[in-house]
Amino acid sequence: MKIIYVHHGNRAISNPPKQTDDLTELGYKDCALVAEMLSNEKIKNNIKKIYTSPFFRCKKTAEIINEKLGVQIVEDERLNEFVSTENETWVEAQTRILSCINDIVKKHNNKNDIVLCVTSGVNIAAFILKAFGILPNNNVPFLGVPSCSPIMFEYK
């Protein structure tokens, strides 16, 4: 099965950042472009669900993309960004996100299934760990991903 990791669209950052931060005009445009790209028949017909963080910017990104796909959207708090839980360590965040990915892979075990996971930029680390069979650790870099970037991972 395949998971398409999608970073939420560009957001209007408040200081400090909030779970309710909305997308910028560019963020909305980026989401629409990704939706158009994913509506290609070869991809669209295999997309089964969209999983998203409950953060507004992630849900909004999922909703915009889903206008072209028409699949079920499932919110999962495990896709929230790093330190969304008080005193969470980097290893704990990786472990939390990996548990979500592992559950998704178990539910969608058909090799042609594709699901989207809309989440925050640094969370890509857990998707990479899963792809390479690496356990969460403090040596995993704190990566960032640009607005609404779709990246496909294949998991067995």
Disulfide bonds with the S-S distance in Angstrom:
none
